[in-house]
Amino acid sequence: MDINFSIRVVDEDGEGISGASVAVHYDWTHDHGYTDEGGWVEFEKDVMMGDGVSVTVYVDGEEEGKVWAEDGDTFSFTKTYDDDE
């Protein structure tokens, strides 16, 4: 069964960040994408058993945490930038 889920990366004001690098790591594999102009990136994963998958999320190389993703889920992560960036 395939599941599709989306991740949105926003700034401190809640605005989507375009071009953020998002990597998702599953138990045995990983996937990668870049956010669109609204801050969204979509992933599709074949799930062998059950109806979801444990995912570790990385934004611009920094671990943001683990989520349990099921079909149609959306997740949002806030990316803060230093003034020097």
N, C-alpha and C positions, 0 to 999 in steps of 0.2 A: 504494500500500500504506500502510495506517495502522500506526503504531507507538504503543505506550503505554509511558510510563516514569513513575517516581515519584521524588520528592525528599523527603527527611526533614530537618527542621531540629531539631537537638538543642542543649541547653545543655551546659555544661562537665561535667556529671555524666552525660551521655548520655540525659537525659530529653527527650522530645519537647516542642517549643514550639508552643503553639496560637496561631493568628492571625498568624503571621509572613507577611509579604508576599514572595512568590517570583515573580520575573520570569525568563522564559527567552527569549533572543534567538537566532534562527536567522539565516542569511545574509540573508533577504529579509523576515522578519516577526518577530513576537514574540507571547508569550502571558503571562498573569499569573494567579496564584491565591493563595489563603491556606491555610495549613496547618490541618488539623483538630486535634481534641483530642489526637491521638497524635503530632502534628508532621508529618504526611504531606500532600502535595499531588500530584495526578496530572495528567499532561499527555498529550494525544493529538496526533500530528502526521502529516499526510499526507506521505509520502516518495516523491518522483517517481522517483529513481534510487537503486539500492543498497538496503541494509537498515538504514540508520541515518542519523543527522544530527548535525552539530556544534552544540553548544548552549553559549552563555555564560550562566551562572547568576548571578542577583543576589538577595540576601536583604536585605530591608529597605533596598533602594537601594544596597547595597554589592556590588561585583563579587566573586564567590567563585571564579571561574575557568571554564575550558572543560572540557566532557566530551563524549565521543562516546556518544550514546544509541541503543540498539537496542531492539527490542520486548521488554518485560518487565524492562528494567534498573531498578535502584534506586540512588540516590545519597544520601549523607548529608553534611550540612554542619553544623559546630558554630558556633553564634552565641554570642559572648561579649558580655556587657553590662557597662558600667561601673557602679560602685556608685551613680552619680548617676542612672542610668536607672530 
